[in-house]
């Protein structure tokens, strides 16, 4: 049952598989803390959050998962995610050196850090709370809810998939 979250080993590249493993560990941590998230959540402006969730107080959380140092240091798009959430985390596998996350370009005063494996995760550095405007939060929560409902419907009835992609 636990591996249902992951595709078969030969169906995705090793780095993608490792990112899925990290996502699973973080999703488990979040679930224990009453934070419910979706993977691969499209954002306005063409970006996509690796994980996006809502906590019990309605705050929006985004996690950007990186599994290699090159991927982490080469990502220049991540600041765009801050416009879509109240809290932002980097999600990393246990083995990845996270020293670069302590320098100013990675905004250590703003961004949290979570390390994870396929079974669990731990918040190494909490994310600062940078509250969205109420109207913006409402839009993001509604988009997340609609995406979750659409995915649930398609999972239950794959024949409705063409209509589920609309709007």
C-alpha positions as CSV (number, residue, x, y, z in Angstrom):
1,X,0.0,0.0,0.0
2,X,2.8,2.5,0.9
3,X,4.4,2.1,-2.5
4,X,1.1,3.0,-4.3
5,X,2.3,6.6,-3.9
6,X,5.2,5.8,-6.2
7,X,5.3,4.6,-9.8
8,X,7.1,1.5,-10.8
9,X,10.9,1.8,-10.5
10,X,11.4,1.5,-14.3
11,X,8.7,4.1,-15.2
12,X,10.6,7.2,-14.2
13,X,14.2,8.5,-14.1
14,X,16.1,8.0,-10.8
15,X,16.0,11.7,-9.8
16,X,12.2,11.8,-10.4
17,X,11.8,8.7,-8.4
18,X,13.9,10.2,-5.6
19,X,11.7,13.4,-5.7
20,X,8.6,11.2,-5.3
21,X,10.1,9.5,-2.4
22,X,10.9,12.8,-0.7
23,X,7.4,14.0,-1.5
24,X,5.9,10.9,0.2
25,X,7.9,11.5,3.4
26,X,6.8,15.1,3.5
27,X,3.2,14.3,2.8
28,X,3.3,11.9,5.8
29,X,4.8,14.5,8.0
30,X,2.2,17.0,6.9
31,X,-0.7,14.5,7.4
32,X,0.3,13.9,11.0
33,X,0.2,17.7,11.5
34,X,-3.2,18.2,9.8
35,X,-1.7,19.7,6.6
36,X,-3.2,18.2,3.5
37,X,-1.4,18.6,0.2
38,X,-1.4,17.9,-3.5
39,X,1.7,17.1,-5.6
40,X,2.4,18.8,-8.9
41,X,0.0,21.7,-8.3
42,X,-0.1,24.2,-11.2
43,X,0.2,27.8,-10.2
44,X,-0.8,31.0,-12.1
45,X,2.0,32.2,-14.3
46,X,2.9,28.7,-15.6
47,X,4.8,27.5,-12.5
48,X,4.1,24.2,-10.7
49,X,4.5,23.6,-7.0
50,X,6.0,20.2,-6.1
51,X,3.7,20.1,-3.1
52,X,1.0,22.6,-2.1
53,X,-1.1,22.2,0.9
54,X,-3.4,23.8,3.5
55,X,-3.0,23.6,7.2
56,X,-5.8,23.6,9.8
57,X,-5.9,27.4,10.0
58,X,-6.2,27.7,6.2
59,X,-2.7,28.8,5.6
60,X,-1.2,27.8,2.2
61,X,2.1,26.0,2.2
62,X,4.4,25.2,-0.8
63,X,7.3,22.8,-0.8
64,X,9.9,22.9,-3.6
65,X,11.7,19.5,-3.7
66,X,15.3,19.3,-4.8
67,X,17.3,16.1,-5.0
68,X,20.6,17.3,-6.3
69,X,22.9,20.2,-5.6
70,X,22.9,21.3,-9.2
71,X,19.1,21.3,-9.2
72,X,19.0,23.3,-6.0
73,X,21.6,25.9,-6.9
74,X,20.4,26.2,-10.5
75,X,16.8,27.0,-9.7
76,X,16.1,30.7,-10.2
77,X,12.3,30.4,-10.4
78,X,11.5,29.5,-6.8
79,X,11.0,33.1,-5.5
80,X,7.9,33.2,-7.8
81,X,6.3,30.6,-5.4
82,X,6.3,33.1,-2.5
83,X,3.4,35.0,-4.1
84,X,1.3,31.8,-3.8
85,X,1.8,30.8,-0.2
86,X,2.0,31.8,3.5
87,X,4.9,29.5,4.1
88,X,7.6,28.1,1.8
89,X,9.8,25.1,2.4
90,X,12.7,23.4,0.6
91,X,12.2,19.6,0.6
92,X,15.4,17.6,0.4
93,X,16.6,14.1,0.7
94,X,18.6,13.3,3.8
95,X,21.9,13.0,1.9
96,X,21.8,16.4,0.1
97,X,24.2,19.1,1.5
98,X,22.0,22.0,2.5
99,X,24.7,24.5,3.5
100,X,23.9,26.7,0.5
101,X,20.4,27.2,1.9
102,X,22.0,29.3,4.7
103,X,23.2,32.1,2.3
104,X,21.1,35.2,1.5
105,X,20.0,34.3,-2.1
106,X,18.0,31.4,-0.5
107,X,16.4,33.7,2.0
108,X,17.1,31.6,5.2
109,X,15.0,34.1,7.2
110,X,12.0,33.3,5.0
111,X,12.3,29.7,3.7
112,X,12.0,26.6,5.8
113,X,13.8,23.3,5.2
114,X,12.4,19.8,5.4
115,X,14.5,16.6,5.0
116,X,12.7,13.4,4.1
117,X,13.0,9.8,3.0
118,X,10.2,7.6,1.8
119,X,8.9,7.0,5.2
120,X,9.0,10.2,7.1
121,X,10.3,13.8,7.2
122,X,11.6,16.3,9.7
123,X,11.4,20.1,9.7
124,X,15.0,21.2,10.1
125,X,14.2,24.9,9.9
126,X,10.7,26.3,10.2
127,X,9.4,28.6,7.5
128,X,8.6,32.1,8.4
129,X,4.9,33.0,8.1
130,X,4.4,35.6,5.4
131,X,0.7,35.9,5.3
132,X,-1.0,36.3,1.9
133,X,-3.6,39.0,1.5
134,X,-7.0,37.5,2.3
135,X,-8.3,37.7,-1.2
136,X,-5.2,36.1,-2.6
137,X,-5.4,33.2,0.0
138,X,-9.0,32.7,-1.0
139,X,-8.1,32.3,-4.7
140,X,-5.2,29.9,-3.9
141,X,-7.3,27.8,-1.5
142,X,-10.2,27.6,-4.1
143,X,-7.7,26.6,-6.8
144,X,-6.2,23.9,-4.6
145,X,-9.7,22.6,-3.6
146,X,-10.9,22.4,-7.2
147,X,-7.7,20.6,-8.3
148,X,-8.1,18.1,-5.5
149,X,-11.8,17.5,-6.4
150,X,-10.9,17.1,-10.1
151,X,-8.2,14.6,-9.3
152,X,-10.5,12.6,-7.0
153,X,-13.2,12.5,-9.7
154,X,-10.8,11.3,-12.4
155,X,-9.4,8.7,-10.1
156,X,-12.9,7.4,-9.4
157,X,-14.1,7.7,-13.0
158,X,-11.3,7.9,-15.6
159,X,-13.9,8.2,-18.4
160,X,-14.7,11.7,-17.2
161,X,-11.1,12.9,-17.6
162,X,-11.7,15.0,-20.8
163,X,-14.4,17.0,-19.0
164,X,-12.3,17.2,-15.7
165,X,-9.6,19.1,-17.5
166,X,-12.0,22.0,-18.4
167,X,-12.0,25.1,-16.2
